[in-house]
Amino acid sequence: MMPGDARRAAVALQYRNQDLAPRVVAKGRGELAERIIAAAREHGVYVHESRELVSLLMQVDLDQHIPPALYIAVAELLAWVYRLEHGWRPVAAASPLPPGDMPT
């Protein structure tokens, strides 16, 4: 779920294991966008704000899979949401090994 610009826009995505890619299941501007966002929050669905991504997703027809050009951006977002929902914390960067201890 992602809201956007001054005339608020929202796009809801759904991904199921049998899907080849996430699908656009709701989208709208203005009052409809507000209702989409409110419904998402009411059901505990994460709402992410990205004007650029919303703008691109608004071009996808309802019930259609996202285009391959958006796979990476949406996959990164879904992975981030998954980590948030499961309480994962980023792992601190390991300190570099001294030059003589580099793996071969």
Secondary structure, 3 states (H helix, E strand, C coil): CEECCCCCEEEEEECCCCCCCCEEEEEEECHHHHHHHHHHHHCCCCCCCCHHHHHHHCCCCCCCECCHHHHHHHHHHHHHHHHHHCCCCCCCCCCCCCHHHCCC
